[in-house]
Amino acid sequence: MNNELTTIVVKIIFAILSTAITFYLIPFLKSLAKRSQNEEFIKFIKVAVLAAEQVLNEPGSGAKKKELVMTEASKWLKDHNISISEAELDNMIEAIVFAMKNAKEELLND
């Protein structure tokens, strides 16, 4: 009788642990991995924007710079099996360019 009770209690504990792992731990670990990948992608975009600024520095080359960054970012996304829309990618690039221009202006005005 005591042995049967112990077996049932152990089975219940394993069932609860399995459920907790499935519903809480696995999604948490996936979110950590996704957050890390997002941070890595944002760093990549920043480097790509800076590289485009260095390589294509003639006046009026904004469209070429953006196309270069869009192409390289699309390759990075494909290599990492991530899919986002072109509009989302465009918005990310524009936001980073905006932030960099503002930072540059602040540095020059100090």
A tleap script that builds the chain and sets N, CA, C and O, in Angstrom:
source leaprc.protein.ff14SB
mol = sequence {
  NMET ASN ASN GLU LEU THR THR ILE VAL VAL
  LYS ILE ILE PHE ALA ILE LEU SER THR ALA
  ILE THR PHE TYR LEU ILE PRO PHE LEU LYS
  SER LEU ALA LYS ARG SER GLN ASN GLU GLU
  PHE ILE LYS PHE ILE LYS VAL ALA VAL LEU
  ALA ALA GLU GLN VAL LEU ASN GLU PRO GLY
  SER GLY ALA LYS LYS LYS GLU LEU VAL MET
  THR GLU ALA SER LYS TRP LEU LYS ASP HIE
  ASN ILE SER ILE SER GLU ALA GLU LEU ASP
  ASN MET ILE GLU ALA ILE VAL PHE ALA MET
  LYS ASN ALA LYS GLU GLU LEU LEU ASN CASP
}
set mol.1.N position { 0.817 -1.192 0.000 }
set mol.1.CA position { 0.000 0.000 0.000 }
set mol.1.C position { 0.865 1.263 0.000 }
set mol.1.O position { 0.610 2.201 -0.755 }
set mol.2.N position { 1.889 1.274 0.856 }
set mol.2.CA position { 2.789 2.406 0.954 }
set mol.2.C position { 3.592 2.583 -0.337 }
set mol.2.O position { 3.854 3.704 -0.773 }
set mol.3.N position { 3.972 1.464 -0.932 }
set mol.3.CA position { 4.724 1.477 -2.187 }
set mol.3.C position { 3.884 2.043 -3.330 }
set mol.3.O position { 4.390 2.788 -4.170 }
set mol.4.N position { 2.621 1.692 -3.359 }
set mol.4.CA position { 1.710 2.176 -4.399 }
set mol.4.C position { 1.496 3.681 -4.261 }
set mol.4.O position { 1.465 4.399 -5.259 }
set mol.5.N position { 1.353 4.145 -3.058 }
set mol.5.CA position { 1.157 5.572 -2.797 }
set mol.5.C position { 2.382 6.371 -3.241 }
set mol.5.O position { 2.248 7.430 -3.854 }
set mol.6.N position { 3.563 5.866 -2.934 }
set mol.6.CA position { 4.801 6.516 -3.348 }
set mol.6.C position { 4.890 6.583 -4.868 }
set mol.6.O position { 5.285 7.610 -5.420 }
set mol.7.N position { 4.531 5.509 -5.541 }
set mol.7.CA position { 4.561 5.478 -6.999 }
set mol.7.C position { 3.601 6.503 -7.590 }
set mol.7.O position { 3.937 7.185 -8.558 }
set mol.8.N position { 2.428 6.611 -7.023 }
set mol.8.CA position { 1.433 7.572 -7.518 }
set mol.8.C position { 1.920 9.010 -7.301 }
set mol.8.O position { 1.792 9.860 -8.183 }
set mol.9.N position { 2.476 9.263 -6.121 }
set mol.9.CA position { 2.990 10.606 -5.822 }
set mol.9.C position { 4.127 10.977 -6.780 }
set mol.9.O position { 4.175 12.103 -7.277 }
set mol.10.N position { 5.026 10.049 -7.036 }
set mol.10.CA position { 6.138 10.300 -7.958 }
set mol.10.C position { 5.609 10.570 -9.362 }
set mol.10.O position { 6.104 11.472 -10.038 }
set mol.11.N position { 4.629 9.821 -9.807 }
set mol.11.CA position { 4.040 10.025 -11.129 }
set mol.11.C position { 3.376 11.406 -11.216 }
set mol.11.O position { 3.491 12.090 -12.233 }
set mol.12.N position { 2.691 11.804 -10.161 }
set mol.12.CA position { 2.043 13.122 -10.144 }
set mol.12.C position { 3.090 14.227 -10.202 }
set mol.12.O position { 2.930 15.208 -10.928 }
set mol.13.N position { 4.153 14.062 -9.437 }
set mol.13.CA position { 5.228 15.068 -9.443 }
set mol.13.C position { 5.850 15.173 -10.829 }
set mol.13.O position { 6.071 16.284 -11.312 }
set mol.14.N position { 6.136 14.058 -11.480 }
set mol.14.CA position { 6.701 14.088 -12.830 }
set mol.14.C position { 5.722 14.710 -13.828 }
set mol.14.O position { 6.139 15.430 -14.736 }
set mol.15.N position { 4.450 14.443 -13.667 }
set mol.15.CA position { 3.449 15.033 -14.559 }
set mol.15.C position { 3.417 16.553 -14.395 }
set mol.15.O position { 3.353 17.287 -15.380 }
set mol.16.N position { 3.462 17.015 -13.156 }
set mol.16.CA position { 3.460 18.459 -12.895 }
set mol.16.C position { 4.735 19.103 -13.452 }
set mol.16.O position { 4.680 20.160 -14.080 }
set mol.17.N position { 5.875 18.461 -13.216 }
set mol.17.CA position { 7.145 18.990 -13.751 }
set mol.17.C position { 7.141 19.019 -15.274 }
set mol.17.O position { 7.594 19.991 -15.879 }
set mol.18.N position { 6.639 17.976 -15.887 }
set mol.18.CA position { 6.570 17.933 -17.359 }
set mol.18.C position { 5.690 19.049 -17.901 }
set mol.18.O position { 6.032 19.693 -18.892 }
set mol.19.N position { 4.570 19.270 -17.253 }
set mol.19.CA position { 3.660 20.333 -17.668 }
set mol.19.C position { 4.314 21.701 -17.496 }
set mol.19.O position { 4.218 22.557 -18.376 }
set mol.20.N position { 4.969 21.901 -16.375 }
set mol.20.CA position { 5.632 23.181 -16.117 }
set mol.20.C position { 6.727 23.445 -17.144 }
set mol.20.O position { 6.852 24.559 -17.652 }
set mol.21.N position { 7.506 22.437 -17.444 }
set mol.21.CA position { 8.567 22.588 -18.441 }
set mol.21.C position { 7.977 22.910 -19.806 }
set mol.21.O position { 8.481 23.788 -20.507 }
set mol.22.N position { 6.921 22.214 -20.187 }
set mol.22.CA position { 6.304 22.415 -21.496 }
set mol.22.C position { 5.694 23.802 -21.635 }
set mol.22.O position { 5.856 24.454 -22.667 }
set mol.23.N position { 4.998 24.253 -20.605 }
set mol.23.CA position { 4.258 25.512 -20.719 }
set mol.23.C position { 5.038 26.744 -20.285 }
set mol.23.O position { 4.684 27.855 -20.683 }
set mol.24.N position { 6.074 26.589 -19.494 }
set mol.24.CA position { 6.784 27.759 -18.991 }
set mol.24.C position { 8.257 27.820 -19.391 }
set mol.24.O position { 8.714 28.836 -19.913 }
set mol.25.N position { 8.992 26.753 -19.154 }
set mol.25.CA position { 10.430 26.795 -19.393 }
set mol.25.C position { 10.777 26.857 -20.875 }
set mol.25.O position { 11.613 27.668 -21.276 }
set mol.26.N position { 10.161 26.026 -21.685 }
set mol.26.CA position { 10.473 26.007 -23.121 }
set mol.26.C position { 10.134 27.343 -23.792 }
set mol.26.O position { 10.976 27.874 -24.517 }
set mol.27.N position { 8.931 27.914 -23.581 }
set mol.27.CA position { 8.661 29.231 -24.177 }
set mol.27.C position { 9.612 30.321 -23.673 }
set mol.27.O position { 9.998 31.213 -24.429 }
set mol.28.N position { 9.984 30.246 -22.399 }
set mol.28.CA position { 10.926 31.218 -21.855 }
set mol.28.C position { 12.277 31.123 -22.553 }
set mol.28.O position { 12.857 32.146 -22.917 }
set mol.29.N position { 12.781 29.916 -22.743 }
set mol.29.CA position { 14.064 29.732 -23.421 }
set mol.29.C position { 13.989 30.180 -24.875 }
set mol.29.O position { 14.941 30.759 -25.398 }
set mol.30.N position { 12.857 29.914 -25.531 }
set mol.30.CA position { 12.683 30.370 -26.912 }
set mol.30.C position { 12.680 31.889 -26.991 }
set mol.30.O position { 13.255 32.458 -27.919 }
set mol.31.N position { 12.047 32.551 -26.039 }
set mol.31.CA position { 12.014 34.011 -26.048 }
set mol.31.C position { 13.404 34.594 -25.815 }
set mol.31.O position { 13.754 35.621 -26.396 }
set mol.32.N position { 14.199 33.941 -24.964 }
set mol.32.CA position { 15.575 34.394 -24.761 }
set mol.32.C position { 16.389 34.278 -26.042 }
set mol.32.O position { 17.153 35.180 -26.385 }
set mol.33.N position { 16.224 33.180 -26.735 }
set mol.33.CA position { 16.958 32.971 -27.981 }
set mol.33.C position { 16.526 33.992 -29.028 }
set mol.33.O position { 17.361 34.535 -29.750 }
set mol.34.N position { 15.234 34.252 -29.110 }
set mol.34.CA position { 14.723 35.216 -30.087 }
set mol.34.C position { 15.215 36.619 -29.770 }
set mol.34.O position { 15.592 37.365 -30.674 }
set mol.35.N position { 15.215 36.981 -28.493 }
set mol.35.CA position { 15.690 38.307 -28.094 }
set mol.35.C position { 17.167 38.471 -28.457 }
set mol.35.O position { 17.581 39.521 -28.948 }
set mol.36.N position { 17.942 37.442 -28.216 }
set mol.36.CA position { 19.359 37.474 -28.550 }
set mol.36.C position { 19.562 37.626 -30.050 }
set mol.36.O position { 20.428 38.380 -30.494 }
set mol.37.N position { 18.758 36.903 -30.828 }
set mol.37.CA position { 18.860 36.980 -32.278 }
set mol.37.C position { 18.446 38.366 -32.775 }
set mol.37.O position { 19.051 38.889 -33.712 }
set mol.38.N position { 17.429 38.963 -32.163 }
set mol.38.CA position { 16.997 40.311 -32.539 }
set mol.38.C position { 18.097 41.331 -32.259 }
set mol.38.O position { 18.355 42.214 -33.077 }
set mol.39.N position { 18.736 41.205 -31.109 }
set mol.39.CA position { 19.830 42.112 -30.767 }
set mol.39.C position { 20.986 41.955 -31.751 }
set mol.39.O position { 21.600 42.939 -32.161 }
set mol.40.N position { 21.272 40.730 -32.119 }
set mol.40.CA position { 22.342 40.464 -33.088 }
set mol.40.C position { 22.004 41.088 -34.442 }
set mol.40.O position { 22.874 41.653 -35.103 }
set mol.41.N position { 20.748 40.985 -34.847 }
set mol.41.CA position { 20.327 41.552 -36.131 }
set mol.41.C position { 20.412 43.081 -36.109 }
set mol.41.O position { 20.845 43.691 -37.087 }
set mol.42.N position { 20.007 43.691 -35.012 }
set mol.42.CA position { 20.083 45.156 -34.918 }
set mol.42.C position { 21.532 45.613 -34.990 }
set mol.42.O position { 21.833 46.615 -35.637 }
set mol.43.N position { 22.433 44.891 -34.334 }
set mol.43.CA position { 23.861 45.222 -34.430 }
set mol.43.C position { 24.338 45.096 -35.876 }
set mol.43.O position { 25.103 45.932 -36.358 }
set mol.44.N position { 23.882 44.047 -36.564 }
set mol.44.CA position { 24.265 43.846 -37.956 }
set mol.44.C position { 23.788 45.022 -38.814 }
set mol.44.O position { 24.539 45.521 -39.652 }
set mol.45.N position { 22.551 45.465 -38.609 }
set mol.45.CA position { 22.004 46.586 -39.374 }
set mol.45.C position { 22.829 47.844 -39.115 }
set mol.45.O position { 23.146 48.581 -40.049 }
set mol.46.N position { 23.177 48.094 -37.858 }
set mol.46.CA position { 23.986 49.282 -37.535 }
set mol.46.C position { 25.321 49.252 -38.267 }
set mol.46.O position { 25.755 50.261 -38.823 }
set mol.47.N position { 25.964 48.101 -38.264 }
set mol.47.CA position { 27.253 47.969 -38.959 }
set mol.47.C position { 27.062 48.147 -40.465 }
set mol.47.O position { 27.880 48.789 -41.124 }
set mol.48.N position { 25.997 47.585 -41.000 }
set mol.48.CA position { 25.730 47.716 -42.441 }
set mol.48.C position { 25.481 49.172 -42.821 }
set mol.48.O position { 25.951 49.627 -43.863 }
set mol.49.N position { 24.751 49.900 -41.993 }
set mol.49.CA position { 24.492 51.323 -42.268 }
set mol.49.C position { 25.796 52.106 -42.217 }
set mol.49.O position { 26.060 52.932 -43.090 }
set mol.50.N position { 26.605 51.853 -41.207 }
set mol.50.CA position { 27.897 52.544 -41.107 }
set mol.50.C position { 28.803 52.207 -42.289 }
set mol.50.O position { 29.490 53.081 -42.816 }
set mol.51.N position { 28.804 50.952 -42.700 }
set mol.51.CA position { 29.619 50.549 -43.846 }
set mol.51.C position { 29.138 51.233 -45.114 }
set mol.51.O position { 29.954 51.687 -45.916 }
set mol.52.N position { 27.848 51.313 -45.308 }
set mol.52.CA position { 27.303 51.984 -46.495 }
set mol.52.C position { 27.672 53.465 -46.484 }
set mol.52.O position { 27.969 54.044 -47.529 }
set mol.53.N position { 27.651 54.073 -45.301 }
set mol.53.CA position { 28.039 55.484 -45.183 }
set mol.53.C position { 29.512 55.683 -45.580 }
set mol.53.O position { 29.861 56.687 -46.200 }
set mol.54.N position { 30.348 54.739 -45.226 }
set mol.54.CA position { 31.771 54.842 -45.554 }
set mol.54.C position { 32.041 54.578 -47.029 }
set mol.54.O position { 32.812 55.297 -47.665 }
set mol.55.N position { 31.413 53.561 -47.558 }
set mol.55.CA position { 31.696 53.134 -48.927 }
set mol.55.C position { 31.076 54.078 -49.955 }
set mol.55.O position { 31.719 54.444 -50.939 }
set mol.56.N position { 29.848 54.461 -49.725 }
set mol.56.CA position { 29.126 55.319 -50.670 }
set mol.56.C position { 28.955 56.699 -50.054 }
set mol.56.O position { 27.888 57.025 -49.535 }
set mol.57.N position { 29.994 57.498 -50.112 }
set mol.57.CA position { 29.950 58.790 -49.433 }
set mol.57.C position { 29.719 59.979 -50.350 }
set mol.57.O position { 29.800 61.121 -49.898 }
set mol.58.N position { 29.433 59.745 -51.628 }
set mol.58.CA position { 29.168 60.873 -52.509 }
set mol.58.C position { 27.748 61.403 -52.268 }
set mol.58.O position { 26.857 60.641 -51.892 }
set mol.59.N position { 27.541 62.699 -52.482 }
set mol.59.CA position { 26.211 63.288 -52.261 }
set mol.59.C position { 25.157 62.647 -53.170 }
set mol.59.O position { 25.436 62.304 -54.319 }
set mol.60.N position { 23.969 62.497 -52.646 }
set mol.60.CA position { 22.862 61.948 -53.421 }
set mol.60.C position { 22.870 60.438 -53.549 }
set mol.60.O position { 22.162 59.888 -54.393 }
set mol.61.N position { 23.649 59.764 -52.737 }
set mol.61.CA position { 23.721 58.307 -52.851 }
set mol.61.C position { 22.885 57.592 -51.792 }
set mol.61.O position { 23.126 56.423 -51.490 }
set mol.62.N position { 21.908 58.291 -51.234 }
set mol.62.CA position { 21.077 57.714 -50.179 }
set mol.62.C position { 20.342 56.461 -50.622 }
set mol.62.O position { 20.263 55.484 -49.876 }
set mol.63.N position { 19.799 56.488 -51.846 }
set mol.63.CA position { 19.058 55.326 -52.348 }
set mol.63.C position { 19.986 54.125 -52.526 }
set mol.63.O position { 19.602 52.993 -52.230 }
set mol.64.N position { 21.196 54.367 -53.006 }
set mol.64.CA position { 22.166 53.280 -53.175 }
set mol.64.C position { 22.550 52.687 -51.820 }
set mol.64.O position { 22.659 51.470 -51.670 }
set mol.65.N position { 22.753 53.570 -50.833 }
set mol.65.CA position { 23.101 53.103 -49.485 }
set mol.65.C position { 21.998 52.218 -48.930 }
set mol.65.O position { 22.250 51.140 -48.391 }
set mol.66.N position { 20.774 52.700 -49.074 }
set mol.66.CA position { 19.648 51.939 -48.529 }
set mol.66.C position { 19.504 50.598 -49.227 }
set mol.66.O position { 19.239 49.585 -48.580 }
set mol.67.N position { 19.676 50.586 -50.543 }
set mol.67.CA position { 19.582 49.326 -51.293 }
set mol.67.C position { 20.666 48.347 -50.851 }
set mol.67.O position { 20.408 47.151 -50.710 }
set mol.68.N position { 21.866 48.850 -50.633 }
set mol.68.CA position { 22.963 48.009 -50.160 }
set mol.68.C position { 22.631 47.402 -48.800 }
set mol.68.O position { 22.810 46.203 -48.591 }
set mol.69.N position { 22.149 48.228 -47.880 }
set mol.69.CA position { 21.806 47.742 -46.543 }
set mol.69.C position { 20.643 46.753 -46.612 }
set mol.69.O position { 20.664 45.726 -45.934 }
set mol.70.N position { 19.630 47.055 -47.422 }
set mol.70.CA position { 18.479 46.147 -47.571 }
set mol.70.C position { 18.930 44.791 -48.105 }
set mol.70.O position { 18.476 43.752 -47.626 }
set mol.71.N position { 19.822 44.798 -49.095 }
set mol.71.CA position { 20.307 43.551 -49.686 }
set mol.71.C position { 21.079 42.725 -48.666 }
set mol.71.O position { 20.841 41.525 -48.528 }
set mol.72.N position { 21.993 43.358 -47.958 }
set mol.72.CA position { 22.800 42.638 -46.973 }
set mol.72.C position { 21.941 42.145 -45.803 }
set mol.72.O position { 22.144 41.038 -45.304 }
set mol.73.N position { 20.991 42.963 -45.375 }
set mol.73.CA position { 20.110 42.550 -44.276 }
set mol.73.C position { 19.233 41.373 -44.707 }
set mol.73.O position { 19.004 40.451 -43.925 }
set mol.74.N position { 18.751 41.402 -45.929 }
set mol.74.CA position { 17.930 40.294 -46.434 }
set mol.74.C position { 18.730 39.001 -46.467 }
set mol.74.O position { 18.210 37.936 -46.134 }
set mol.75.N position { 19.995 39.091 -46.870 }
set mol.75.CA position { 20.856 37.905 -46.865 }
set mol.75.C position { 21.034 37.372 -45.446 }
set mol.75.O position { 20.956 36.166 -45.212 }
set mol.76.N position { 21.276 38.282 -44.502 }
set mol.76.CA position { 21.468 37.878 -43.112 }
set mol.76.C position { 20.222 37.179 -42.593 }
set mol.76.O position { 20.309 36.132 -41.952 }
set mol.77.N position { 19.069 37.760 -42.871 }
set mol.77.CA position { 17.809 37.172 -42.418 }
set mol.77.C position { 17.600 35.784 -43.022 }
set mol.77.O position { 17.173 34.858 -42.333 }
set mol.78.N position { 17.899 35.651 -44.297 }
set mol.78.CA position { 17.730 34.360 -44.966 }
set mol.78.C position { 18.684 33.325 -44.367 }
set mol.78.O position { 18.296 32.180 -44.138 }
set mol.79.N position { 19.923 33.729 -44.116 }
set mol.79.CA position { 20.908 32.815 -43.539 }
set mol.79.C position { 20.501 32.341 -42.140 }
set mol.79.O position { 20.874 31.245 -41.722 }
set mol.80.N position { 19.742 33.162 -41.421 }
set mol.80.CA position { 19.331 32.818 -40.059 }
set mol.80.C position { 17.873 32.346 -39.989 }
set mol.80.O position { 17.296 32.237 -38.908 }
set mol.81.N position { 17.294 32.071 -41.156 }
set mol.81.CA position { 15.915 31.566 -41.245 }
set mol.81.C position { 14.908 32.438 -40.498 }
set mol.81.O position { 14.063 31.938 -39.756 }
set mol.82.N position { 15.013 33.739 -40.708 }
set mol.82.CA position { 14.090 34.692 -40.096 }
set mol.82.C position { 13.329 35.372 -41.227 }
set mol.82.O position { 13.914 35.751 -42.242 }
set mol.83.N position { 12.037 35.521 -41.044 }
set mol.83.CA position { 11.269 36.214 -42.075 }
set mol.83.C position { 10.565 37.414 -41.465 }
set mol.83.O position { 9.793 37.291 -40.514 }
set mol.84.N position { 10.852 38.581 -42.038 }
set mol.84.CA position { 10.127 39.796 -41.698 }
set mol.84.C position { 9.770 40.466 -43.016 }
set mol.84.O position { 10.393 40.205 -44.046 }
set mol.85.N position { 8.784 41.312 -42.976 }
set mol.85.CA position { 8.349 41.962 -44.208 }
set mol.85.C position { 9.365 43.025 -44.624 }
set mol.85.O position { 10.166 43.500 -43.819 }
set mol.86.N position { 9.307 43.376 -45.886 }
set mol.86.CA position { 10.211 44.407 -46.399 }
set mol.86.C position { 9.911 45.743 -45.730 }
set mol.86.O position { 10.821 46.540 -45.499 }
set mol.87.N position { 8.650 45.991 -45.418 }
set mol.87.CA position { 8.268 47.234 -44.741 }
set mol.87.C position { 8.871 47.300 -43.335 }
set mol.87.O position { 9.344 48.355 -42.913 }
set mol.88.N position { 8.854 46.177 -42.611 }
set mol.88.CA position { 9.456 46.138 -41.276 }
set mol.88.C position { 10.956 46.380 -41.353 }
set mol.88.O position { 11.518 47.122 -40.548 }
set mol.89.N position { 11.596 45.751 -42.322 }
set mol.89.CA position { 13.034 45.938 -42.512 }
set mol.89.C position { 13.339 47.388 -42.852 }
set mol.89.O position { 14.281 47.974 -42.319 }
set mol.90.N position { 12.546 47.957 -43.733 }
set mol.90.CA position { 12.712 49.350 -44.123 }
set mol.90.C position { 12.577 50.272 -42.906 }
set mol.90.O position { 13.372 51.196 -42.735 }
set mol.91.N position { 11.581 50.022 -42.075 }
set mol.91.CA position { 11.376 50.842 -40.877 }
set mol.91.C position { 12.543 50.723 -39.907 }
set mol.91.O position { 12.943 51.711 -39.291 }
set mol.92.N position { 13.090 49.519 -39.768 }
set mol.92.CA position { 14.233 49.335 -38.873 }
set mol.92.C position { 15.440 50.118 -39.369 }
set mol.92.O position { 16.125 50.781 -38.590 }
set mol.93.N position { 15.692 50.038 -40.648 }
set mol.93.CA position { 16.831 50.752 -41.229 }
set mol.93.C position { 16.648 52.256 -41.062 }
set mol.93.O position { 17.578 52.959 -40.667 }
set mol.94.N position { 15.450 52.746 -41.362 }
set mol.94.CA position { 15.171 54.183 -41.229 }
set mol.94.C position { 15.341 54.645 -39.785 }
set mol.94.O position { 15.880 55.724 -39.542 }
set mol.95.N position { 14.892 53.849 -38.838 }
set mol.95.CA position { 15.022 54.208 -37.426 }
set mol.95.C position { 16.484 54.286 -37.013 }
set mol.95.O position { 16.879 55.189 -36.275 }
set mol.96.N position { 17.284 53.346 -37.486 }
set mol.96.CA position { 18.709 53.349 -37.134 }
set mol.96.C position { 19.421 54.527 -37.779 }
set mol.96.O position { 20.256 55.168 -37.141 }
set mol.97.N position { 19.103 54.820 -39.034 }
set mol.97.CA position { 19.700 55.987 -39.707 }
set mol.97.C position { 19.308 57.266 -38.974 }
set mol.97.O position { 20.148 58.139 -38.758 }
set mol.98.N position { 18.045 57.380 -38.593 }
set mol.98.CA position { 17.565 58.556 -37.860 }
set mol.98.C position { 18.316 58.724 -36.545 }
set mol.98.O position { 18.761 59.824 -36.215 }
set mol.99.N position { 18.456 57.637 -35.799 }
set mol.99.CA position { 19.161 57.693 -34.513 }
set mol.99.C position { 20.622 58.078 -34.703 }
set mol.99.O position { 21.171 58.849 -33.915 }
set mol.100.N position { 21.258 57.543 -35.752 }
set mol.100.CA position { 22.667 57.862 -36.001 }
set mol.100.C position { 22.842 59.321 -36.397 }
set mol.100.O position { 23.796 59.970 -35.967 }
set mol.101.N position { 21.933 59.840 -37.210 }
set mol.101.CA position { 22.018 61.256 -37.603 }
set mol.101.C position { 21.837 62.161 -36.391 }
set mol.101.O position { 22.553 63.151 -36.239 }
set mol.102.N position { 20.883 61.824 -35.532 }
set mol.102.CA position { 20.670 62.629 -34.326 }
set mol.102.C position { 21.875 62.578 -33.399 }
set mol.102.O position { 22.259 63.597 -32.825 }
set mol.103.N position { 22.466 61.417 -33.250 }
set mol.103.CA position { 23.652 61.280 -32.405 }
set mol.103.C position { 24.810 62.091 -32.980 }
set mol.103.O position { 25.558 62.726 -32.237 }
set mol.104.N position { 24.952 62.066 -34.293 }
set mol.104.CA position { 26.023 62.821 -34.949 }
set mol.104.C position { 25.822 64.321 -34.744 }
set mol.104.O position { 26.776 65.045 -34.459 }
set mol.105.N position { 24.584 64.782 -34.889 }
set mol.105.CA position { 24.291 66.203 -34.697 }
set mol.105.C position { 24.557 66.637 -33.263 }
set mol.105.O position { 25.074 67.730 -33.030 }
set mol.106.N position { 24.206 65.786 -32.295 }
set mol.106.CA position { 24.467 66.098 -30.898 }
set mol.106.C position { 25.945 66.205 -30.624 }
set mol.106.O position { 26.381 67.093 -29.892 }
set mol.107.N position { 26.723 65.309 -31.203 }
set mol.107.CA position { 28.171 65.352 -31.009 }
set mol.107.C position { 28.765 66.620 -31.616 }
set mol.107.O position { 29.664 67.229 -31.035 }
set mol.108.N position { 28.269 67.008 -32.767 }
set mol.108.CA position { 28.793 68.195 -33.436 }
set mol.108.C position { 28.372 69.478 -32.733 }
set mol.108.O position { 29.100 70.469 -32.793 }
set mol.109.N position { 27.238 69.491 -32.080 }
set mol.109.CA position { 26.731 70.694 -31.427 }
set mol.109.C position { 27.265 70.889 -30.014 }
set mol.109.O position { 27.091 71.961 -29.435 }
set mol.110.N position { 27.907 69.880 -29.452 }
set mol.110.CA position { 28.430 70.011 -28.078 }
set mol.110.C position { 29.714 70.784 -28.037 }
set mol.110.O position { 30.282 70.983 -26.963 }
savepdb mol mol.pdb
quit
